[in-house]
Amino acid sequence: MALKKDEAAAALQTGFAFCHIPKQSLRAVHTTVNDSAREAGLQFFKNWRVPLASVIRKVFDGGGYAEAEEDLSWWSTSDGSHLKSLPIRVKAVKTGKSVKALLIPINS
């Protein structure tokens, strides 16, 4: 669970009753895209919220390991921006308090 940079700064202002305390969201905190995934059209950005429908969320909440077919267009920012549509296979495993996930483009 993490906050955006501006949310983290706002969370430090707990002494003011008029300040809204932001709620943490499950986010992709550490991301890497290899060359072959990039060539297949996969784009990914640090700190994007994990979609509620994603297997990553299910594994975070329930533990273990799971796989699912998803679409990158499910990922969005707080301003409503979305990644472009790209079918992917997601493999996710819970390790401690985190989830490690592999997103693999599905060749059409």
N, CA, C and O atoms as a MOPAC input file, in Angstrom:
PM7 MOZYME 1SCF
protein

 N      0.84800 1    -1.16000 1     0.00000 1
 C      0.00000 1     0.00000 1     0.00000 1
 C      0.89800 1     1.22900 1     0.00000 1
 O      1.92800 1     1.27000 1     0.67400 1
 N      0.48500 1     2.22900 1    -0.77100 1
 C      1.32300 1     3.42800 1    -0.89700 1
 C      0.45600 1     4.63900 1    -1.22100 1
 O     -0.72600 1     4.52200 1    -1.54300 1
 N      1.08400 1     5.79500 1    -1.12500 1
 C      0.45700 1     7.06200 1    -1.47600 1
 C      1.21700 1     7.68800 1    -2.63400 1
 O      2.39300 1     7.38900 1    -2.84000 1
 N      0.54600 1     8.56400 1    -3.40000 1
 C      1.24400 1     9.39200 1    -4.36900 1
 C      2.09000 1    10.38900 1    -3.58600 1
 O      1.85300 1    10.60300 1    -2.39700 1
 N      3.07600 1    10.99900 1    -4.24100 1
 C      3.99100 1    11.92200 1    -3.56600 1
 C      3.23700 1    13.06100 1    -2.87200 1
 O      3.53100 1    13.37900 1    -1.72000 1
 N      2.26900 1    13.67800 1    -3.56000 1
 C      1.53200 1    14.78500 1    -2.94500 1
 C      0.62700 1    14.29900 1    -1.81700 1
 O      0.37600 1    15.03700 1    -0.86400 1
 N      0.13000 1    13.05400 1    -1.91800 1
 C     -0.68700 1    12.48900 1    -0.84800 1
 C      0.17000 1    12.21800 1     0.39400 1
 O     -0.27800 1    12.42400 1     1.52200 1
 N      1.40500 1    11.75400 1     0.17400 1
 C      2.30700 1    11.49200 1     1.29700 1
 C      2.60300 1    12.78500 1     2.05500 1
 O      2.65500 1    12.79000 1     3.28500 1
 N      2.79600 1    13.88000 1     1.31900 1
 C      3.02900 1    15.17600 1     1.96300 1
 C      1.80200 1    15.61300 1     2.75700 1
 O      1.93200 1    16.12800 1     3.86700 1
 N      0.61400 1    15.41100 1     2.19300 1
 C     -0.62400 1    15.78500 1     2.88700 1
 C     -0.83200 1    14.94000 1     4.13800 1
 O     -1.38300 1    15.42400 1     5.12700 1
 N     -0.40000 1    13.69400 1     4.10500 1
 C     -0.56900 1    12.80500 1     5.25600 1
 C      0.23700 1    13.28000 1     6.46100 1
 O     -0.09300 1    12.95200 1     7.60000 1
 N      1.28700 1    14.04700 1     6.21100 1
 C      2.10800 1    14.57700 1     7.30200 1
 C      1.42300 1    15.74100 1     8.02500 1
 O      1.86300 1    16.13800 1     9.10400 1
 N      0.37200 1    16.28100 1     7.45400 1
 C     -0.33400 1    17.43400 1     8.01600 1
 C     -1.48100 1    16.99800 1     8.92900 1
 O     -2.57300 1    17.56200 1     8.85900 1
 N     -1.24600 1    16.01700 1     9.76900 1
 C     -2.32100 1    15.46100 1    10.59400 1
 C     -2.78300 1    16.39000 1    11.71000 1
 O     -3.84000 1    16.15600 1    12.29500 1
 N     -2.03100 1    17.42500 1    12.02000 1
 C     -2.39700 1    18.31900 1    13.10800 1
 C     -3.47100 1    19.32700 1    12.74800 1
 O     -3.96200 1    20.04100 1    13.62200 1
 N     -3.84400 1    19.39900 1    11.47800 1
 C     -4.84500 1    20.36500 1    11.04300 1
 C     -6.16700 1    19.65900 1    10.75200 1
 O     -6.22800 1    18.76800 1     9.90500 1
 N     -7.21100 1    20.05600 1    11.45300 1
 C     -8.50800 1    19.40900 1    11.29000 1
 C     -9.07600 1    19.59000 1     9.89400 1
 O     -9.86200 1    18.76000 1     9.43700 1
 N     -8.69400 1    20.65900 1     9.20700 1
 C     -9.24000 1    20.92500 1     7.88000 1
 C     -8.51300 1    20.16000 1     6.77600 1
 O     -8.94000 1    20.20300 1     5.62200 1
 N     -7.42700 1    19.46200 1     7.10400 1
 C     -6.66700 1    18.71000 1     6.09600 1
 C     -7.26500 1    17.32000 1     5.91600 1
 O     -7.51400 1    16.60200 1     6.88300 1
 N     -7.48600 1    16.96400 1     4.67000 1
 C     -7.97000 1    15.63000 1     4.33400 1
 C     -6.80300 1    14.65200 1     4.42000 1
 O     -5.76300 1    14.88500 1     3.80400 1
 N     -6.95200 1    13.56400 1     5.17100 1
 C     -5.91200 1    12.54400 1     5.26700 1
 C     -6.16000 1    11.53300 1     4.14900 1
 O     -7.18500 1    10.85000 1     4.15100 1
 N     -5.23400 1    11.43100 1     3.19300 1
 C     -5.44700 1    10.52900 1     2.06300 1
 C     -5.40900 1     9.05700 1     2.48700 1
 O     -4.73700 1     8.68800 1     3.45000 1
 N     -6.13700 1     8.23900 1     1.75300 1
 C     -6.19100 1     6.80300 1     1.99300 1
 C     -5.18100 1     6.12500 1     1.07600 1
 O     -5.10500 1     6.44500 1    -0.11000 1
 N     -4.40400 1     5.18900 1     1.62000 1
 C     -3.44400 1     4.46900 1     0.80300 1
 C     -4.15900 1     3.57000 1    -0.19600 1
 O     -5.24900 1     3.06400 1     0.07000 1
 N     -3.52700 1     3.38100 1    -1.35000 1
 C     -4.03100 1     2.49300 1    -2.38500 1
 C     -2.95200 1     1.47600 1    -2.70700 1
 O     -1.76300 1     1.74000 1    -2.52600 1
 N     -3.37100 1     0.31800 1    -3.18400 1
 C     -2.40500 1    -0.66600 1    -3.66400 1
 C     -1.83000 1    -0.12500 1    -4.96400 1
 O     -2.56600 1     0.11900 1    -5.92000 1
 N     -0.50800 1     0.06300 1    -5.00000 1
 C      0.15700 1     0.69100 1    -6.14500 1
 C      1.34800 1    -0.13200 1    -6.60300 1
 O      1.94200 1    -0.88100 1    -5.82700 1
 N      1.68300 1     0.02000 1    -7.87300 1
 C      2.89200 1    -0.58300 1    -8.43400 1
 C      4.06500 1     0.32000 1    -8.06000 1
 O      4.34100 1     1.30500 1    -8.74500 1
 N      4.74800 1    -0.01800 1    -6.98000 1
 C      5.78500 1     0.85600 1    -6.43000 1
 C      7.11500 1     0.68400 1    -7.16500 1
 O      7.80400 1     1.67100 1    -7.42200 1
 N      7.48200 1    -0.53400 1    -7.50100 1
 C      8.72000 1    -0.81000 1    -8.23200 1
 C      8.33800 1    -1.44700 1    -9.56400 1
 O      7.66300 1    -2.47600 1    -9.58400 1
 N      8.76000 1    -0.85000 1   -10.67400 1
 C      8.40000 1    -1.38300 1   -11.99100 1
 C      9.61700 1    -1.43300 1   -12.90700 1
 O     10.50800 1    -0.58600 1   -12.83600 1
 N      9.63100 1    -2.44200 1   -13.76500 1
 C     10.65700 1    -2.58800 1   -14.78800 1
 C      9.99200 1    -3.18200 1   -16.01700 1
 O      9.19700 1    -4.11400 1   -15.90400 1
 N     10.31000 1    -2.65000 1   -17.18900 1
 C      9.81300 1    -3.19400 1   -18.44900 1
 C     11.02800 1    -3.59900 1   -19.27300 1
 O     11.88900 1    -2.76900 1   -19.56400 1
 N     11.09900 1    -4.88200 1   -19.65200 1
 C     12.25100 1    -5.30400 1   -20.45400 1
 C     12.03300 1    -4.94300 1   -21.92200 1
 O     10.93500 1    -4.55600 1   -22.32300 1
 N     13.09800 1    -5.07500 1   -22.71800 1
 C     13.05900 1    -4.64300 1   -24.11600 1
 C     12.00600 1    -5.37100 1   -24.94200 1
 O     11.30300 1    -4.74300 1   -25.73400 1
 N     11.88700 1    -6.69600 1   -24.76800 1
 C     10.91500 1    -7.43000 1   -25.59600 1
 C      9.48200 1    -7.04400 1   -25.24300 1
 O      8.63400 1    -6.96600 1   -26.13200 1
 N      9.19500 1    -6.80200 1   -23.96900 1
 C      7.85400 1    -6.35300 1   -23.57900 1
 C      7.57900 1    -4.96100 1   -24.12500 1
 O      6.47300 1    -4.68100 1   -24.58800 1
 N      8.57700 1    -4.08900 1   -24.07400 1
 C      8.42800 1    -2.72900 1   -24.61400 1
 C      8.14600 1    -2.78500 1   -26.11700 1
 O      7.29400 1    -2.05200 1   -26.61900 1
 N      8.86300 1    -3.65600 1   -26.83300 1
 C      8.64900 1    -3.80800 1   -28.27400 1
 C      7.25200 1    -4.34700 1   -28.58800 1
 O      6.70400 1    -4.06500 1   -29.65300 1
 N      6.67500 1    -5.12300 1   -27.66100 1
 C      5.32300 1    -5.65700 1   -27.84300 1
 C      4.25500 1    -4.62900 1   -27.49100 1
 O      3.06400 1    -4.89500 1   -27.65200 1
 N      4.67200 1    -3.44900 1   -27.00800 1
 C      3.72500 1    -2.38300 1   -26.71200 1
 C      3.41900 1    -2.18000 1   -25.24700 1
 O      2.57700 1    -1.35000 1   -24.90400 1
 N      4.09300 1    -2.92800 1   -24.36100 1
 C      3.81800 1    -2.78900 1   -22.93800 1
 C      4.47600 1    -1.52400 1   -22.39500 1
 O      5.68700 1    -1.33800 1   -22.51400 1
 N      3.66800 1    -0.67000 1   -21.80400 1
 C      4.13800 1     0.52000 1   -21.09500 1
 C      3.68100 1     0.37700 1   -19.67300 1
 O      2.58500 1    -0.11900 1   -19.41400 1
 N      4.50800 1     0.80700 1   -18.74400 1
 C      4.10800 1     0.71600 1   -17.35400 1
 C      4.80900 1     1.80300 1   -16.57500 1
 O      5.96400 1     2.12800 1   -16.84900 1
 N      4.11100 1     2.36600 1   -15.60000 1
 C      4.64800 1     3.49900 1   -14.86600 1
 C      4.58500 1     3.24900 1   -13.36300 1
 O      3.63100 1     2.66700 1   -12.84800 1
 N      5.60800 1     3.69900 1   -12.69200 1
 C      5.68700 1     3.58200 1   -11.24000 1
 C      4.54500 1     4.34000 1   -10.57700 1
 O      4.15700 1     5.42500 1   -11.01000 1
 N      4.02200 1     3.74300 1    -9.52200 1
 C      3.04600 1     4.35500 1    -8.62500 1
 C      1.61100 1     4.38000 1    -9.15500 1
 O      0.75800 1     5.04100 1    -8.56400 1
 N      1.32600 1     3.67800 1   -10.25000 1
 C     -0.06500 1     3.59600 1   -10.70700 1
 C     -0.84200 1     2.68500 1    -9.77100 1
 O     -0.30200 1     1.70600 1    -9.25600 1
 N     -2.10600 1     3.00900 1    -9.55400 1
 C     -2.96400 1     2.17900 1    -8.70700 1
 C     -3.24900 1     0.84600 1    -9.38100 1
 O     -3.45900 1     0.77800 1   -10.59200 1
 N     -3.25300 1    -0.22000 1    -8.57100 1
 C     -3.60700 1    -1.54500 1    -9.07600 1
 C     -5.13000 1    -1.59900 1    -9.20500 1
 O     -5.83300 1    -1.26900 1    -8.25000 1
 N     -5.65900 1    -2.00900 1   -10.36700 1
 C     -7.11500 1    -2.08300 1   -10.53600 1
 C     -7.75700 1    -3.05700 1    -9.54700 1
 O     -7.16900 1    -4.08700 1    -9.21700 1
 N     -8.94400 1    -2.73600 1    -9.08200 1
 C     -9.65700 1    -3.61400 1    -8.14400 1
 C     -9.89900 1    -4.99200 1    -8.74000 1
 O     -9.91200 1    -5.98200 1    -8.00900 1
 N    -10.09400 1    -5.07900 1   -10.06600 1
 C    -10.39000 1    -6.35600 1   -10.72200 1
 C     -9.13900 1    -7.18200 1   -11.01200 1
 O     -9.24800 1    -8.31600 1   -11.47900 1
 N     -7.95800 1    -6.63500 1   -10.74500 1
 C     -6.71500 1    -7.33000 1   -11.08700 1
 C     -6.43000 1    -8.49300 1   -10.14000 1
 O     -6.74100 1    -8.44000 1    -8.95000 1
 N     -5.83400 1    -9.53900 1   -10.69700 1
 C     -5.40300 1   -10.68000 1    -9.89000 1
 C     -4.34800 1   -10.25300 1    -8.87400 1
 O     -4.18500 1   -10.90500 1    -7.84300 1
 N     -3.63600 1    -9.17500 1    -9.15200 1
 C     -2.65400 1    -8.65000 1    -8.19700 1
 C     -3.35700 1    -8.25000 1    -6.90300 1
 O     -2.86700 1    -8.54200 1    -5.81200 1
 N     -4.49000 1    -7.59100 1    -7.01900 1
 C     -5.28300 1    -7.19300 1    -5.84500 1
 C     -5.77800 1    -8.42700 1    -5.08900 1
 O     -5.72300 1    -8.47700 1    -3.86000 1
 N     -6.26200 1    -9.42000 1    -5.83700 1
 C     -6.77800 1   -10.64300 1    -5.20000 1
 C     -5.68000 1   -11.36500 1    -4.42300 1
 O     -5.91900 1   -11.85400 1    -3.31800 1
 N     -4.47400 1   -11.43200 1    -4.99800 1
 C     -3.35300 1   -12.07800 1    -4.31700 1
 C     -2.91100 1   -11.24700 1    -3.11300 1
 O     -2.57300 1   -11.80800 1    -2.07000 1
 N     -2.90800 1    -9.92800 1    -3.24000 1
 C     -2.54400 1    -9.07200 1    -2.11200 1
 C     -3.49800 1    -9.31200 1    -0.94200 1
 O     -3.06300 1    -9.42400 1     0.20400 1
 N     -4.79400 1    -9.39000 1    -1.23000 1
 C     -5.79500 1    -9.57400 1    -0.18100 1
 C     -5.81300 1   -10.99400 1     0.37800 1
 O     -5.98100 1   -11.18400 1     1.58300 1
 N     -5.63800 1   -12.00700 1    -0.50300 1
 C     -5.81600 1   -13.39500 1    -0.07200 1
 C     -4.55900 1   -14.23000 1     0.03000 1
 O     -4.60400 1   -15.34100 1     0.55900 1
 N     -3.42800 1   -13.72300 1    -0.46800 1
 C     -2.18000 1   -14.47200 1    -0.40900 1
 C     -2.06900 1   -15.50300 1    -1.51700 1
 O     -2.95600 1   -15.63000 1    -2.36200 1
 N     -0.96800 1   -16.23300 1    -1.49900 1
 C     -0.74700 1   -17.31100 1    -2.45300 1
 C     -0.25700 1   -16.84700 1    -3.80800 1
 O      0.45800 1   -15.85300 1    -3.93500 1
 N     -0.67300 1   -17.61300 1    -4.83000 1
 C     -0.25500 1   -17.38400 1    -6.21100 1
 C     -1.48200 1   -17.48300 1    -7.10400 1
 O     -2.37500 1   -18.29200 1    -6.85100 1
 N     -1.52700 1   -16.67400 1    -8.13700 1
 C     -2.62400 1   -16.75800 1    -9.10000 1
 C     -2.18200 1   -16.16600 1   -10.43000 1
 O     -1.24200 1   -15.37300 1   -10.49400 1
 N     -2.87800 1   -16.56600 1   -11.49300 1
 C     -2.65900 1   -16.03500 1   -12.83900 1
 C     -4.01000 1   -15.64500 1   -13.41800 1
 O     -5.04600 1   -16.20200 1   -13.05100 1
 N     -3.98000 1   -14.67100 1   -14.33600 1
 C     -5.21200 1   -14.26700 1   -15.01800 1
 C     -4.86900 1   -13.50900 1   -16.29100 1
 O     -3.78800 1   -12.93300 1   -16.41500 1
 N     -5.80300 1   -13.51800 1   -17.23200 1
 C     -5.68500 1   -12.67100 1   -18.41300 1
 C     -6.40100 1   -11.36700 1   -18.11400 1
 O     -7.55000 1   -11.36200 1   -17.67100 1
 N     -5.70600 1   -10.25600 1   -18.36400 1
 C     -6.23300 1    -8.93000 1   -18.08000 1
 C     -5.92100 1    -8.01100 1   -19.25300 1
 O     -5.47400 1    -8.47300 1   -20.30300 1
 N     -6.15200 1    -6.72300 1   -19.08500 1
 C     -5.83600 1    -5.74200 1   -20.11700 1
 C     -5.21800 1    -4.51800 1   -19.44800 1
 O     -5.70200 1    -4.06400 1   -18.41100 1
 N     -4.15600 1    -3.98500 1   -20.03700 1
 C     -3.50100 1    -2.80900 1   -19.45200 1
 C     -4.42600 1    -1.59800 1   -19.36400 1
 O     -4.18900 1    -0.70400 1   -18.55200 1
 N     -5.46600 1    -1.55500 1   -20.17900 1
 C     -6.38300 1    -0.40700 1   -20.13700 1
 C     -7.14200 1    -0.32500 1   -18.81200 1
 O     -7.76600 1     0.69500 1   -18.52200 1
 N     -7.09500 1    -1.38200 1   -18.01300 1
 C     -7.73200 1    -1.34200 1   -16.69800 1
 C     -6.99100 1    -0.39400 1   -15.75800 1
 O     -7.58300 1     0.11000 1   -14.80400 1
 N     -5.69500 1    -0.14100 1   -16.01400 1
 C     -4.86900 1     0.68400 1   -15.13500 1
 C     -5.13800 1     2.15600 1   -15.40400 1
 O     -5.16100 1     2.59100 1   -16.55500 1
 N     -5.34000 1     2.92000 1   -14.34100 1
 C     -5.64200 1     4.34400 1   -14.51300 1
 C     -4.96500 1     5.16600 1   -13.42300 1
 O     -4.50500 1     4.63800 1   -12.41100 1
 N     -4.91900 1     6.45900 1   -13.65800 1
 C     -4.39800 1     7.39600 1   -12.66400 1
 C     -5.57400 1     8.07200 1   -11.96800 1
 O     -6.72700 1     7.88800 1   -12.35900 1
 N     -5.27700 1     8.84800 1   -10.94400 1
 C     -6.34100 1     9.54800 1   -10.22100 1
 C     -7.01400 1    10.61100 1   -11.08300 1
 O     -8.13600 1    11.02100 1   -10.78700 1
 N     -6.33900 1    11.07100 1   -12.15900 1
 C     -6.97400 1    12.06000 1   -13.04200 1
 C     -7.79200 1    11.39800 1   -14.16400 1
 O     -8.35000 1    12.08600 1   -15.01900 1
 N     -7.85900 1    10.05500 1   -14.15300 1
 C     -8.67200 1     9.33900 1   -15.13500 1
 C     -7.92400 1     8.86000 1   -16.36500 1
 O     -8.51900 1     8.20800 1   -17.22400 1
 N     -6.63200 1     9.16400 1   -16.47800 1
 C     -5.84900 1     8.67200 1   -17.61000 1
 C     -5.73800 1     7.15300 1   -17.54900 1
 O     -5.67400 1     6.56800 1   -16.46700 1
 N     -5.71800 1     6.51800 1   -18.72500 1
 C     -5.59900 1     5.06000 1   -18.80200 1
 C     -4.42200 1     4.68500 1   -19.68100 1
 O     -4.02400 1     5.44100 1   -20.56800 1
 N     -3.87000 1     3.50600 1   -19.42400 1
 C     -2.89700 1     2.94300 1   -20.35000 1
 C     -3.64100 1     2.46600 1   -21.58400 1
 O     -4.84000 1     2.19700 1   -21.52300 1
 N     -2.92900 1     2.35800 1   -22.72000 1
 C     -3.59200 1     1.88200 1   -23.92600 1
 C     -3.89200 1     0.39400 1   -23.79300 1
 O     -3.21900 1    -0.32100 1   -23.05100 1
 N     -4.88800 1    -0.05400 1   -24.50200 1
 C     -5.33000 1    -1.43300 1   -24.42500 1
 C     -4.24200 1    -2.38600 1   -24.91700 1
 O     -3.69500 1    -2.20900 1   -26.00500 1
 N     -3.94100 1    -3.38200 1   -24.11600 1
 C     -2.99500 1    -4.43000 1   -24.48100 1
 C     -3.32300 1    -5.66200 1   -23.63600 1
 O     -3.19000 1    -5.62800 1   -22.41300 1
 N     -3.75300 1    -6.75800 1   -24.28900 1
 C     -4.02200 1    -7.98200 1   -23.52700 1
 C     -2.72700 1    -8.50000 1   -22.88300 1
 O     -1.67800 1    -8.54900 1   -23.52600 1
 N     -2.82200 1    -8.88300 1   -21.61000 1
 C     -1.65900 1    -9.37200 1   -20.87400 1
 C     -2.04200 1   -10.58200 1   -20.03500 1
 O     -3.20200 1   -10.74800 1   -19.65900 1
 N     -1.06100 1   -11.42000 1   -19.74700 1
 C     -1.20100 1   -12.48100 1   -18.74900 1
 C     -0.46800 1   -11.97100 1   -17.52600 1
 O      0.68300 1   -11.54300 1   -17.61300 1
 N     -1.14500 1   -12.02000 1   -16.37600 1
 C     -0.56300 1   -11.55800 1   -15.11500 1
 C     -0.33400 1   -12.76400 1   -14.21300 1
 O     -1.24200 1   -13.55800 1   -13.96600 1
 N      0.89300 1   -12.88200 1   -13.73000 1
 C      1.25400 1   -13.91500 1   -12.75900 1
 C      1.65500 1   -13.18100 1   -11.49100 1
 O      2.55300 1   -12.33900 1   -11.51800 1
 N      0.99700 1   -13.49400 1   -10.37600 1
 C      1.22700 1   -12.75100 1    -9.13200 1
 C      1.41500 1   -13.69800 1    -7.95600 1
 O      0.73100 1   -14.71500 1    -7.84000 1
 N      2.36100 1   -13.34100 1    -7.08200 1
 C      2.61300 1   -14.12700 1    -5.87300 1
 C      2.84600 1   -13.17100 1    -4.70200 1
 O      3.52600 1   -12.15400 1    -4.83800 1
 N      2.27400 1   -13.51500 1    -3.56200 1
 C      2.46400 1   -12.68400 1    -2.37000 1
 C      3.74700 1   -13.10300 1    -1.67500 1
 O      3.97800 1   -14.28700 1    -1.42800 1
 N      4.58200 1   -12.11500 1    -1.36000 1
 C      5.82000 1   -12.34800 1    -0.61800 1
 C      5.86400 1   -11.35200 1     0.52400 1
 O      6.09500 1   -10.16200 1     0.30800 1
 N      5.64400 1   -11.83100 1     1.73300 1
 C      5.58700 1   -10.93700 1     2.89300 1
 C      4.38400 1   -10.02500 1     2.79400 1
 O      3.25100 1   -10.49300 1     2.68400 1
 N      4.62500 1    -8.71100 1     2.83200 1
 C      3.53900 1    -7.73600 1     2.74100 1
 C      3.39900 1    -7.17500 1     1.32800 1
 O      2.66700 1    -6.20900 1     1.11200 1
 N      4.09500 1    -7.77700 1     0.36900 1
 C      4.09100 1    -7.28600 1    -1.01600 1
 C      3.62300 1    -8.37100 1    -1.97500 1
 O      3.49700 1    -9.54100 1    -1.61500 1
 N      3.37000 1    -7.94400 1    -3.20600 1
 C      3.06200 1    -8.87000 1    -4.28500 1
 C      4.06300 1    -8.62900 1    -5.39600 1
 O      4.28600 1    -7.49000 1    -5.80600 1
 N      4.66300 1    -9.69800 1    -5.87900 1
 C      5.51700 1    -9.62500 1    -7.06000 1
 C      4.67000 1   -10.10600 1    -8.22400 1
 O      4.03100 1   -11.15600 1    -8.15100 1
 N      4.67200 1    -9.32800 1    -9.29900 1
 C      3.82900 1    -9.67300 1   -10.44400 1
 C      4.62600 1    -9.58900 1   -11.73500 1
 O      5.48600 1    -8.72400 1   -11.90100 1
 N      4.32200 1   -10.49900 1   -12.63800 1
 C      4.90400 1   -10.50900 1   -13.97100 1
 C      3.77200 1   -10.28000 1   -14.95500 1
 O      2.79400 1   -11.02700 1   -14.96100 1
 N      3.89400 1    -9.25200 1   -15.78700 1
 C      2.88800 1    -8.93500 1   -16.79800 1
 C      3.48100 1    -9.28000 1   -18.15200 1
 O      4.49900 1    -8.72100 1   -18.55900 1
 N      2.83400 1   -10.20200 1   -18.84300 1
 C      3.35100 1   -10.71100 1   -20.11000 1
 C      2.36800 1   -10.36600 1   -21.22300 1
 O      1.20600 1   -10.76800 1   -21.16300 1
 N      2.81700 1    -9.62500 1   -22.24400 1
 C      1.91900 1    -9.32800 1   -23.36700 1
 C      1.46200 1   -10.62200 1   -24.03600 1
 O      2.25400 1   -11.54400 1   -24.23100 1
 N      0.18100 1   -10.68000 1   -24.38400 1
 C     -0.37500 1   -11.84000 1   -25.08800 1
 C     -0.35000 1   -11.51700 1   -26.57100 1
 O     -0.97400 1   -10.55700 1   -27.02100 1
 N      0.36900 1   -12.32000 1   -27.31600 1
 C      0.43700 1   -12.11200 1   -28.77000 1
 C     -0.91100 1   -12.44500 1   -29.39300 1
 O     -1.46600 1   -13.51900 1   -29.16000 1
 N     -1.43900 1   -11.50200 1   -30.19700 1
 C     -2.74300 1   -11.73900 1   -30.81400 1
 C     -2.60000 1   -12.47600 1   -32.11500 1
 O     -3.59800 1   -12.76200 1   -32.77600 1

